[in-house]
Amino acid sequence: MPRSIWIRLGDRSPMEVWRLVILNIRHRLAQLSSTARSAHAADLEFDLRWGTDTTEGQSTRDLGYTGDLLEHSKRYDPSSEAMLRSPVEALGLNPAEYDFIDYGAGKGRVLMMAMQMGFRSVTGIELSQRLCDVAAANITRFSAQNPELKPARIIAANATTHHPTGSAIVAYFYNPFDAAVMEQVRACLEHATDTGTGRIIVIYVNPEHDTVFRDAPRWTPGEKLRGIATFSLPN
């Protein structure tokens, strides 16, 4: 085993090491599927076209998370175009009528896709300053080649303290946090409808903790696609 890996594992408990091994085996097996290979090729094509850097995943440890942040956060992996476009089309949404927020925006891939789709505004919330810096550079490069599009903004913030505003919001999640954090974010979204937002649509990709919305009395389940759950909250 390479020395660099031993260094990364050196401060972990045996339970953490086994958990990491299992997660990496699952991740590698998923990468072997033909669907995963096709998705990876599309990711590379996006970066090659625009000169951006969004394809390579990042573990929470690579991002410098420790303690509670390490426990509650998930690794970064890029969203495919279908992860956003398919639910928007299935729900019959007109992007121009919604403010778009990507929770756990990573390197900004979804923000750039949302710009292309014509959302009224596009915002990314990302805890990692490292990822925010990469996303900002990507958006700058992308915007320079697409000056007709409304620019996106990336905010370095904890999602649990961000209070969204807008008359109607699409909130996008690619399984960025655990259930405890998701519940706090849901409360922030609910507060938005109590203070002026008319409607919120949640698009939740790889919905590991979808019961956070499904079991909440104010939320209504919507179209469910393979690997994607949607929910709405009317005022």
VOFINU-220593 format. One record per residue: x, y, z of N, C-alpha, C in turn. Coordinates in steps of 0.02 Angstrom, whole numbers. Example, Ala and Ser with C-alpha at 12.3 -4.5 7.8 and 13.67 -1.06 7.14 Angstrom:
<recs>
+--------+--------+--------+--------+--------+--------+--------+--------+--------+
!     nX !     nY !     nZ !    caX !    caY !    caZ !     cX !     cY !     cZ !
+--------+--------+--------+--------+--------+--------+--------+--------+--------+
!    660 !   -284 !    390 !    615 !   -225 !    390 !    660 !   -165 !    390 !
!    642 !   -112 !    354 !    684 !    -53 !    357 !    645 !      2 !    394 !
+--------+--------+--------+--------+--------+--------+--------+--------+--------+
</recs>
This chain:
<recs>
+--------+--------+--------+--------+--------+--------+--------+--------+--------+
!     nX !     nY !     nZ !    caX !    caY !    caZ !     cX !     cY !     cZ !
+--------+--------+--------+--------+--------+--------+--------+--------+--------+
!     43 !    -60 !      0 !      0 !      0 !      0 !     44 !     62 !      0 !
!     31 !    112 !    -43 !     72 !    172 !    -46 !     76 !    208 !     21 !
!    134 !    239 !     33 !    145 !    273 !     97 !     94 !    328 !    108 !
!     72 !    362 !     55 !     24 !    417 !     62 !    -41 !    394 !     92 !
!    -62 !    332 !     74 !   -124 !    304 !    101 !   -116 !    288 !    174 !
!    -57 !    259 !    192 !    -45 !    245 !    263 !    -47 !    308 !    305 !
!    -21 !    363 !    278 !    -22 !    427 !    314 !    -94 !    450 !    325 !
!   -136 !    444 !    274 !   -206 !    465 !    280 !   -245 !    422 !    329 !
!   -225 !    357 !    335 !   -261 !    312 !    380 !   -234 !    313 !    451 !
!   -176 !    344 !    459 !   -141 !    340 !    523 !   -180 !    365 !    583 !
!   -222 !    415 !    575 !   -257 !    444 !    632 !   -329 !    419 !    637 !
!   -345 !    365 !    603 !   -414 !    339 !    604 !   -418 !    278 !    649 !
!   -476 !    269 !    678 !   -489 !    210 !    718 !   -501 !    150 !    672 !
!   -495 !     88 !    699 !   -509 !     29 !    656 !   -578 !     31 !    625 !
!   -628 !     55 !    662 !   -696 !     60 !    635 !   -698 !    109 !    576 !
!   -663 !    165 !    583 !   -661 !    215 !    529 !   -626 !    186 !    467 !
!   -573 !    147 !    479 !   -536 !    117 !    423 !   -582 !     69 !    384 !
!   -618 !     26 !    420 !   -663 !    -22 !    387 !   -719 !     14 !    350 !
!   -745 !     68 !    381 !   -798 !    106 !    348 !   -771 !    137 !    284 !
!   -710 !    163 !    286 !   -680 !    193 !    226 !   -669 !    141 !    172 !
!   -645 !     81 !    192 !   -634 !     27 !    144 !   -699 !      8 !    109 !
!   -752 !      0 !    148 !   -817 !    -20 !    119 !   -843 !     34 !     71 !
!   -838 !     98 !     92 !   -862 !    152 !     50 !   -824 !    155 !    -16 !
!   -758 !    144 !    -13 !   -717 !    147 !    -73 !   -731 !     88 !   -119 !
!   -744 !     29 !    -90 !   -761 !    -29 !   -131 !   -826 !    -16 !   -168 !
!   -876 !     10 !   -132 !   -940 !     26 !   -164 !   -931 !     77 !   -219 !
!   -890 !    128 !   -205 !   -879 !    181 !   -255 !   -845 !    153 !   -317 !
!   -794 !    109 !   -307 !   -758 !     81 !   -363 !   -803 !     34 !   -404 !
!   -844 !     -6 !   -370 !   -890 !    -50 !   -406 !   -940 !    -11 !   -449 !
!   -964 !     45 !   -420 !  -1011 !     87 !   -458 !   -977 !    115 !   -520 !
!   -912 !    131 !   -514 !   -877 !    160 !   -571 !   -866 !    110 !   -627 !
!   -872 !     44 !   -613 !   -861 !     -7 !   -663 !   -920 !    -16 !   -710 !
!   -979 !      6 !   -691 !  -1038 !     -4 !   -733 !  -1033 !     37 !   -797 !
!  -1067 !     13 !   -849 !  -1066 !     48 !   -913 !  -1099 !    117 !   -906 !
!  -1151 !    121 !   -865 !  -1185 !    185 !   -854 !  -1137 !    235 !   -822 !
!  -1099 !    211 !   -772 !  -1052 !    255 !   -738 !   -997 !    277 !   -786 !
!   -973 !    232 !   -829 !   -921 !    251 !   -877 !   -946 !    303 !   -926 !
!  -1009 !    295 !   -948 !  -1038 !    344 !   -994 !  -1045 !    412 !   -960 !
!  -1067 !    410 !   -897 !  -1075 !    473 !   -860 !  -1008 !    507 !   -850 !
!   -956 !    468 !   -837 !   -889 !    497 !   -827 !   -865 !    528 !   -892 !
!   -879 !    495 !   -948 !   -859 !    523 !  -1013 !   -894 !    590 !  -1025 !
!   -959 !    594 !  -1007 !   -996 !    656 !  -1015 !   -968 !    711 !   -970 !
!   -947 !    691 !   -909 !   -916 !    739 !   -863 !   -852 !    768 !   -894 !
!   -812 !    725 !   -922 !   -749 !    747 !   -953 !   -764 !    792 !  -1013 !
!   -815 !    775 !  -1051 !   -833 !    815 !  -1110 !   -852 !    886 !  -1089 !
!   -890 !    892 !  -1033 !   -909 !    958 !  -1009 !   -847 !   1000 !   -993 !
!   -800 !    970 !   -957 !   -740 !   1007 !   -939 !   -697 !   1024 !   -999 !
!   -692 !    977 !  -1046 !   -653 !    990 !  -1106 !   -683 !   1046 !  -1147 !
!   -749 !   1049 !  -1149 !   -782 !   1101 !  -1190 !   -772 !   1170 !  -1161 !
!   -777 !   1176 !  -1094 !   -776 !   1242 !  -1064 !   -711 !   1258 !  -1028 !
!   -665 !   1211 !  -1026 !   -602 !   1224 !   -992 !   -609 !   1228 !   -917 !
!   -659 !   1193 !   -890 !   -673 !   1195 !   -818 !   -643 !   1133 !   -783 !
!   -648 !   1133 !   -718 !   -622 !   1078 !   -676 !   -678 !   1056 !   -629 !
!   -719 !   1007 !   -651 !   -774 !    985 !   -610 !   -778 !    909 !   -602 !
!   -738 !    872 !   -639 !   -749 !    800 !   -644 !   -721 !    760 !   -585 !
!   -663 !    778 !   -561 !   -631 !    737 !   -508 !   -667 !    745 !   -442 !
!   -685 !    688 !   -411 !   -717 !    689 !   -346 !   -669 !    708 !   -291 !
!   -697 !    726 !   -233 !   -656 !    744 !   -175 !   -688 !    714 !   -113 !
!   -647 !    680 !    -73 !   -672 !    653 !    -10 !   -677 !    709 !     42 !
!   -716 !    698 !     93 !   -722 !    748 !    146 !   -655 !    759 !    181 !
!   -615 !    706 !    187 !   -549 !    713 !    218 !   -504 !    756 !    174 !
!   -508 !    747 !    108 !   -468 !    788 !     61 !   -485 !    862 !     68 !
!   -548 !    877 !     87 !   -570 !    946 !     93 !   -552 !    977 !    160 !
!   -519 !    938 !    203 !   -496 !    964 !    266 !   -547 !    962 !    322 !
!   -602 !    925 !    313 !   -653 !    921 !    365 !   -629 !    877 !    422 !
!   -644 !    896 !    482 !   -630 !    857 !    542 !   -689 !    860 !    589 !
!   -690 !    817 !    639 !   -741 !    820 !    691 !   -811 !    814 !    663 !
!   -856 !    860 !    685 !   -926 !    858 !    665 !   -935 !    867 !    590 !
!   -892 !    910 !    560 !   -898 !    922 !    487 !   -885 !    857 !    449 !
!   -835 !    819 !    471 !   -818 !    756 !    439 !   -876 !    706 !    447 !
!   -908 !    707 !    505 !   -961 !    660 !    520 !  -1024 !    674 !    480 !
!  -1041 !    739 !    471 !  -1105 !    756 !    442 !  -1104 !    770 !    366 !
!  -1045 !    776 !    337 !  -1039 !    794 !    266 !  -1026 !    733 !    223 !
!  -1038 !    739 !    158 !  -1026 !    685 !    110 !   -974 !    708 !     59 !
!   -944 !    661 !     24 !   -893 !    677 !    -25 !   -922 !    716 !    -84 !
!   -879 !    750 !   -120 !   -900 !    785 !   -180 !   -893 !    739 !   -240 !
!   -947 !    733 !   -279 !   -946 !    703 !   -345 !   -989 !    746 !   -390 !
!   -971 !    753 !   -454 !  -1009 !    797 !   -498 !  -1077 !    769 !   -518 !
!  -1126 !    812 !   -525 !  -1191 !    793 !   -551 !  -1188 !    788 !   -627 !
!  -1225 !    742 !   -656 !  -1233 !    739 !   -728 !  -1288 !    787 !   -750 !
!  -1290 !    803 !   -813 !  -1342 !    848 !   -839 !  -1412 !    821 !   -826 !
!  -1420 !    755 !   -833 !  -1486 !    725 !   -824 !  -1512 !    732 !   -752 !
!  -1467 !    735 !   -704 !  -1487 !    740 !   -634 !  -1526 !    805 !   -621 !
!  -1512 !    856 !   -659 !  -1549 !    919 !   -652 !  -1603 !    926 !   -705 !
!  -1585 !    914 !   -768 !  -1633 !    927 !   -822 !  -1693 !    880 !   -820 !
!  -1682 !    816 !   -804 !  -1737 !    767 !   -805 !  -1793 !    784 !   -755 !
!  -1777 !    799 !   -691 !  -1831 !    816 !   -645 !  -1864 !    883 !   -662 !
!  -1826 !    931 !   -686 !  -1856 !    995 !   -705 !  -1907 !    984 !   -760 !
!  -1890 !    943 !   -809 !  -1937 !    929 !   -864 !  -1996 !    887 !   -839 !
!  -1983 !    838 !   -796 !  -2036 !    795 !   -772 !  -2087 !    834 !   -730 !
!  -2064 !    885 !   -694 !  -2108 !    926 !   -653 !  -2141 !    982 !   -693 !
!  -2121 !    990 !   -755 !  -2150 !   1043 !   -797 !  -2133 !   1113 !   -774 !
!  -2072 !   1122 !   -747 !  -2053 !   1187 !   -720 !  -2027 !   1233 !   -774 !
!  -2042 !   1297 !   -769 !  -2013 !   1348 !   -811 !  -1956 !   1380 !   -771 !
!  -1893 !   1366 !   -787 !  -1838 !   1391 !   -746 !  -1839 !   1467 !   -736 !
!  -1864 !   1504 !   -786 !  -1864 !   1577 !   -780 !  -1907 !   1602 !   -723 !
!  -1949 !   1559 !   -695 !  -1994 !   1578 !   -641 !  -1966 !   1561 !   -572 !
!  -1905 !   1532 !   -570 !  -1878 !   1508 !   -507 !  -1807 !   1533 !   -494 !
!  -1793 !   1546 !   -431 !  -1724 !   1556 !   -408 !  -1696 !   1488 !   -390 !
!  -1636 !   1473 !   -414 !  -1607 !   1407 !   -406 !  -1552 !   1409 !   -353 !
!  -1554 !   1360 !   -307 !  -1503 !   1354 !   -255 !  -1476 !   1283 !   -255 !
!  -1411 !   1276 !   -261 !  -1378 !   1211 !   -256 !  -1345 !   1206 !   -187 !
!  -1371 !   1161 !   -146 !  -1344 !   1151 !    -79 !  -1288 !   1099 !    -82 !
!  -1227 !   1121 !    -64 !  -1169 !   1079 !    -73 !  -1146 !   1084 !   -145 !
!  -1132 !   1145 !   -166 !  -1122 !   1160 !   -238 !  -1056 !   1133 !   -266 !
!  -1010 !   1113 !   -222 !   -949 !   1083 !   -246 !   -909 !   1128 !   -293 !
!   -893 !   1102 !   -351 !   -852 !   1139 !   -399 !   -894 !   1179 !   -449 !
!   -960 !   1181 !   -439 !  -1002 !   1226 !   -479 !  -1031 !   1197 !   -542 !
!  -1026 !   1131 !   -553 !  -1052 !   1102 !   -615 !  -1127 !   1116 !   -622 !
!  -1166 !   1103 !   -570 !  -1239 !   1113 !   -574 !  -1255 !   1187 !   -583 !
!  -1216 !   1231 !   -553 !  -1229 !   1302 !   -561 !  -1224 !   1323 !   -634 !
!  -1174 !   1297 !   -668 !  -1165 !   1314 !   -738 !  -1221 !   1285 !   -781 !
!  -1243 !   1224 !   -764 !  -1299 !   1195 !   -800 !  -1363 !   1235 !   -788 !
!  -1373 !   1258 !   -726 !  -1432 !   1299 !   -710 !  -1430 !   1365 !   -748 !
!  -1371 !   1393 !   -756 !  -1364 !   1454 !   -796 !  -1388 !   1441 !   -867 !
!  -1367 !   1385 !   -896 !  -1387 !   1367 !   -964 !  -1462 !   1359 !   -971 !
!  -1493 !   1334 !   -918 !  -1565 !   1320 !   -920 !  -1607 !   1383 !   -910 !
!  -1577 !   1437 !   -889 !  -1612 !   1501 !   -886 !  -1650 !   1514 !   -822 !
!  -1626 !   1489 !   -765 !  -1658 !   1506 !   -701 !  -1652 !   1581 !   -687 !
!  -1700 !   1607 !   -650 !  -1703 !   1679 !   -636 !  -1639 !   1702 !   -600 !
!  -1616 !   1663 !   -553 !  -1551 !   1675 !   -521 !  -1522 !   1607 !   -503 !
!  -1456 !   1604 !   -496 !  -1421 !   1541 !   -481 !  -1372 !   1553 !   -425 !
!  -1380 !   1515 !   -370 !  -1338 !   1523 !   -311 !  -1314 !   1454 !   -287 !
!  -1251 !   1450 !   -268 !  -1224 !   1389 !   -238 !  -1203 !   1401 !   -167 !
!  -1222 !   1356 !   -122 !  -1201 !   1359 !    -52 !  -1151 !   1302 !    -41 !
!  -1091 !   1319 !    -20 !  -1038 !   1269 !    -12 !   -997 !   1284 !     51 !
!   -989 !   1234 !     93 !   -953 !   1243 !    155 !   -877 !   1248 !    145 !
!   -851 !   1208 !     98 !   -779 !   1204 !     87 !   -754 !   1265 !     49 !
!   -709 !   1303 !     79 !   -680 !   1360 !     44 !   -638 !   1337 !    -16 !
!   -607 !   1279 !    -10 !   -568 !   1252 !    -65 !   -613 !   1242 !   -127 !
!   -671 !   1211 !   -116 !   -717 !   1200 !   -171 !   -747 !   1265 !   -197 !
!   -760 !   1312 !   -151 !   -786 !   1377 !   -173 !   -737 !   1412 !   -220 !
!   -673 !   1408 !   -204 !   -623 !   1439 !   -247 !   -621 !   1407 !   -316 !
!   -626 !   1341 !   -318 !   -628 !   1306 !   -383 !   -691 !   1324 !   -420 !
!   -748 !   1325 !   -386 !   -811 !   1341 !   -418 !   -810 !   1412 !   -446 !
!   -784 !   1459 !   -408 !   -781 !   1529 !   -431 !   -740 !   1535 !   -495 !
!   -683 !   1499 !   -497 !   -641 !   1501 !   -557 !   -677 !   1469 !   -616 !
!   -712 !   1413 !   -603 !   -749 !   1380 !   -657 !   -804 !   1425 !   -685 !
!   -841 !   1458 !   -640 !   -896 !   1501 !   -661 !   -870 !   1561 !   -701 !
!   -814 !   1588 !   -678 !   -784 !   1644 !   -714 !   -765 !   1624 !   -785 !
!   -734 !   1566 !   -792 !   -713 !   1541 !   -857 !   -774 !   1526 !   -901 !
!   -824 !   1495 !   -872 !   -885 !   1477 !   -908 !   -923 !   1540 !   -930 !
!   -929 !   1589 !   -886 !   -966 !   1651 !   -901 !   -932 !   1691 !   -956 !
!   -865 !   1690 !   -957 !   -829 !   1727 !  -1009 !   -846 !   1700 !  -1079 !
!   -862 !   1635 !  -1083 !   -879 !   1604 !  -1147 !   -955 !   1606 !  -1161 !
!   -993 !   1626 !  -1110 !  -1066 !   1630 !  -1117 !  -1091 !   1696 !  -1088 !
!  -1070 !   1752 !  -1115 !  -1087 !   1817 !  -1086 !  -1161 !   1833 !  -1087 !
!  -1200 !   1797 !  -1126 !  -1272 !   1810 !  -1129 !  -1310 !   1780 !  -1070 !
!  -1277 !   1737 !  -1031 !  -1310 !   1703 !   -975 !  -1302 !   1744 !   -911 !
!  -1353 !   1742 !   -869 !  -1348 !   1774 !   -803 !  -1296 !   1737 !   -762 !
!  -1249 !   1773 !   -731 !  -1197 !   1739 !   -693 !  -1223 !   1707 !   -629 !
!  -1190 !   1655 !   -607 !  -1206 !   1623 !   -543 !  -1160 !   1652 !   -489 !
!  -1181 !   1642 !   -427 !  -1138 !   1662 !   -371 !  -1129 !   1601 !   -325 !
!  -1070 !   1597 !   -295 !  -1054 !   1544 !   -249 !  -1041 !   1575 !   -181 !
!  -1075 !   1548 !   -130 !  -1070 !   1575 !    -62 !  -1037 !   1524 !    -17 !
!   -984 !   1542 !     16 !   -952 !   1499 !     65 !   -990 !   1505 !    131 !
!  -1031 !   1455 !    146 !  -1074 !   1459 !    205 !  -1096 !   1390 !    227 !
!  -1115 !   1386 !    290 !  -1146 !   1326 !    317 !  -1219 !   1325 !    295 !
!  -1241 !   1273 !    263 !  -1310 !   1270 !    237 !  -1362 !   1278 !    292 !
!  -1345 !   1260 !    353 !  -1394 !   1264 !    408 !  -1406 !   1336 !    430 !
!  -1364 !   1382 !    409 !  -1372 !   1452 !    430 !  -1391 !   1497 !    371 !
!  -1398 !   1468 !    312 !  -1416 !   1508 !    253 !  -1491 !   1513 !    248 !
!  -1517 !   1574 !    244 !  -1589 !   1586 !    240 !  -1607 !   1608 !    169 !
!  -1635 !   1563 !    130 !  -1650 !   1578 !     59 !  -1707 !   1628 !     52 !
!  -1704 !   1666 !     -1 !  -1758 !   1714 !    -17 !  -1776 !   1707 !    -91 !
!  -1836 !   1729 !   -107 !  -1859 !   1726 !   -176 !  -1933 !   1709 !   -177 !
!  -1968 !   1729 !   -229 !  -2040 !   1715 !   -233 !  -2053 !   1642 !   -246 !
!  -2007 !   1607 !   -280 !  -2012 !   1535 !   -293 !  -1941 !   1508 !   -299 !
!  -1928 !   1450 !   -269 !  -1860 !   1424 !   -264 !  -1859 !   1351 !   -286 !
!  -1807 !   1332 !   -324 !  -1790 !   1262 !   -335 !  -1727 !   1249 !   -295 !
!  -1731 !   1203 !   -247 !  -1675 !   1185 !   -205 !  -1649 !   1116 !   -227 !
!  -1585 !   1114 !   -246 !  -1555 !   1053 !   -273 !  -1506 !   1023 !   -222 !
!  -1511 !    957 !   -212 !  -1467 !    922 !   -166 !  -1441 !    858 !   -201 !
!  -1376 !    850 !   -202 !  -1347 !    786 !   -224 !  -1319 !    752 !   -162 !
!  -1364 !    730 !   -119 !  -1347 !    694 !    -57 !  -1286 !    726 !    -22 !
!  -1289 !    791 !     -6 !  -1230 !    824 !     20 !  -1218 !    815 !     94 !
!  -1270 !    800 !    134 !  -1261 !    794 !    206 !  -1303 !    737 !    235 !
!  -1292 !    725 !    300 !  -1331 !    674 !    333 !  -1400 !    701 !    353 !
!  -1440 !    658 !    385 !  -1509 !    677 !    401 !  -1512 !    735 !    450 !
!  -1466 !    738 !    498 !  -1468 !    791 !    548 !  -1460 !    859 !    517 !
!  -1413 !    866 !    470 !  -1404 !    930 !    436 !  -1462 !    943 !    388 !
!  -1485 !    892 !    354 !  -1541 !    901 !    307 !  -1603 !    927 !    343 !
!  -1615 !    904 !    404 !  -1673 !    928 !    442 !  -1667 !   1002 !    456 !
!  -1607 !   1026 !    472 !  -1597 !   1097 !    485 !  -1606 !   1138 !    422 !
!  -1582 !   1112 !    366 !  -1591 !   1147 !    302 !  -1665 !   1149 !    283 !
!  -1700 !   1094 !    294 !  -1772 !   1093 !    281 !  -1808 !   1147 !    322 !
!  -1788 !   1156 !    385 !  -1818 !   1207 !    427 !  -1806 !   1277 !    399 !
!  -1746 !   1288 !    370 !  -1732 !   1353 !    339 !  -1776 !   1364 !    278 !
!  -1788 !   1312 !    239 !  -1832 !   1317 !    181 !  -1903 !   1331 !    203 !
!  -1925 !   1298 !    256 !  -1993 !   1310 !    281 !  -2000 !   1381 !    306 !
!  -1948 !   1406 !    338 !  -1950 !   1476 !    363 !  -1957 !   1524 !    304 !
!  -1926 !   1508 !    247 !  -1931 !   1551 !    188 !  -2003 !   1558 !    166 !
!  -2042 !   1503 !    168 !  -2112 !   1508 !    147 !  -2154 !   1546 !    198 !
!  -2130 !   1548 !    260 !  -2165 !   1586 !    312 !  -2151 !   1661 !    307 !
!  -2100 !   1679 !    268 !  -2080 !   1749 !    264 !  -2081 !   1777 !    193 !
!  -2122 !   1746 !    149 !  -2132 !   1777 !     84 !  -2122 !   1734 !     23 !
!  -2085 !   1678 !     29 !  -2076 !   1634 !    -29 !  -2140 !   1596 !    -43 !
!  -2163 !   1597 !   -105 !  -2227 !   1566 !   -121 !  -2223 !   1491 !   -130 !
!  -2169 !   1465 !   -160 !  -2165 !   1394 !   -174 !  -2092 !   1372 !   -174 !
!  -2080 !   1312 !   -148 !  -2013 !   1283 !   -149 !  -2018 !   1212 !   -178 !
!  -1976 !   1199 !   -227 !  -1970 !   1132 !   -256 !  -1902 !   1104 !   -236 !
!  -1901 !   1045 !   -208 !  -1839 !   1010 !   -190 !  -1826 !    955 !   -241 !
!  -1766 !    956 !   -269 !  -1741 !    901 !   -311 !  -1685 !    868 !   -273 !
!  -1695 !    805 !   -254 !  -1650 !    770 !   -209 !  -1623 !    708 !   -246 !
!  -1560 !    713 !   -267 !  -1527 !    660 !   -303 !  -1492 !    612 !   -254 !
!  -1496 !    547 !   -268 !  -1471 !    496 !   -222 !  -1500 !    510 !   -152 !
!  -1566 !    507 !   -146 !  -1602 !    531 !    -87 !  -1596 !    484 !    -27 !
!  -1538 !    481 !      1 !  -1524 !    435 !     56 !  -1567 !    451 !    118 !
!  -1583 !    514 !    127 !  -1621 !    535 !    186 !  -1686 !    569 !    165 !
!  -1721 !    541 !    116 !  -1781 !    573 !     91 !  -1838 !    575 !    141 !
!  -1834 !    534 !    194 !  -1886 !    536 !    245 !  -1887 !    603 !    282 !
!  -1832 !    640 !    279 !  -1830 !    707 !    309 !  -1885 !    750 !    279 !
!  -1898 !    742 !    214 !  -1952 !    779 !    181 !  -2016 !    738 !    178 !
!  -2008 !    673 !    165 !  -2067 !    631 !    155 !  -2111 !    627 !    217 !
!  -2079 !    627 !    276 !  -2116 !    622 !    338 !  -2135 !    689 !    369 !
!  -2114 !    743 !    336 !  -2130 !    809 !    362 !  -2200 !    829 !    338 !
!  -2245 !    850 !    383 !  -2315 !    861 !    364 !  -2327 !    915 !    312 !
!  -2282 !    964 !    306 !  -2295 !   1019 !    261 !  -2273 !   1005 !    189 !
!  -2236 !    950 !    178 !  -2208 !    937 !    113 !  -2248 !    885 !     75 !
!  -2252 !    895 !      9 !  -2289 !    848 !    -34 !  -2241 !    814 !    -83 !
!  -2238 !    747 !    -83 !  -2195 !    712 !   -131 !  -2219 !    726 !   -203 !
!  -2171 !    733 !   -248 !  -2188 !    745 !   -318 !  -2163 !    688 !   -362 !
!  -2146 !    705 !   -424 !  -2121 !    654 !   -470 !  -2059 !    620 !   -442 !
!  -2056 !    554 !   -449 !  -1998 !    516 !   -427 !  -1967 !    482 !   -487 !
!  -1905 !    500 !   -501 !  -1867 !    470 !   -555 !  -1817 !    421 !   -525 !
!  -1785 !    383 !   -568 !  -1735 !    335 !   -542 !  -1679 !    373 !   -507 !
!  -1673 !    360 !   -442 !  -1620 !    392 !   -403 !  -1632 !    464 !   -386 !
!  -1692 !    490 !   -399 !  -1707 !    560 !   -386 !  -1777 !    565 !   -354 !
!  -1782 !    599 !   -298 !  -1846 !    613 !   -267 !  -1860 !    688 !   -271 !
!  -1923 !    707 !   -276 !  -1941 !    778 !   -277 !  -1996 !    791 !   -226 !
!  -1996 !    851 !   -200 !  -2045 !    871 !   -150 !  -2063 !    944 !   -162 !
!  -2122 !    965 !   -141 !  -2142 !   1034 !   -148 !  -2172 !   1060 !    -82 !
!  -2164 !   1124 !    -72 !  -2192 !   1157 !    -13 !  -2227 !   1220 !    -35 !
!  -2293 !   1219 !    -40 !  -2329 !   1281 !    -57 !  -2336 !   1324 !      6 !
!  -2346 !   1389 !     -6 !  -2356 !   1434 !     51 !  -2426 !   1424 !     77 !
+--------+--------+--------+--------+--------+--------+--------+--------+--------+
</recs>
